[in-house]
Amino acid sequence: MYPNTWYTITLLSSQDPTMPDRVKYGAYRGLRRWDCVNWLINNKPTGVTYTELQNAFWYLTGELATMPGGNAGTMVQDALLYGTGFRPETGQWIAVVMLSPSNVQLCWIEVDP
């Protein structure tokens, strides 16, 4: 993304089965694991740093080529173990993808229930 630049975005549910391929697939690892991302945003452990959480999310969304170590790796392993197939229910947080032009970084936000 470039500073002082306006982007037109489309908001997409991370649970939408018809999302475009750019949202479904990451740069390094194939399918983005939105089910595990949603599980992790609802089960964030206490005491982890922003960087550790970010690395876990990057790995789960296919934007980090190798499994992170330390707390980030533990979060990834837990998300894959407990979050596979997870679908947020009423009252839980969900990832909403901000789809922008194809040459701009894919971003997403956590939406409060």
Disulfide bonds with the S-S distance in Angstrom:
none
